[in-house]
Amino acid sequence: MRHFLFITSLALASFGGHTAVSAPLADSVGQGEFTLQVATYNSKAAAADMTSKIPNAWVQEISNQGKRMYRVNYKRFRDRNEALRAQWDLEDLGYKSLIQRLYT
């Protein structure tokens, strides 16, 4: 099924140049760690509740316009391709996510 979706997205890209699916290409932004952002909450308790539902999920505390927020992330990955494959697996489980670069 994933291969069909990937091929379909490539075909769409060739007709109009637009596609919603990223093609798994070599990491063009260099070395680094990536994660999958699953959700963001105002409450640390809500973020902790979500992490209890997804094995290997962790909470990242951030500040957004002076407000403290809590991101629920899934695992850490060496490169974008590895994160993309895990993103497909999370979608199979019913979770949408965004690939995020971790800066240290």
Order of alpha helices (4+ residues) and beta strands (2+ residues): alpha-beta-alpha-beta-beta-alpha-beta
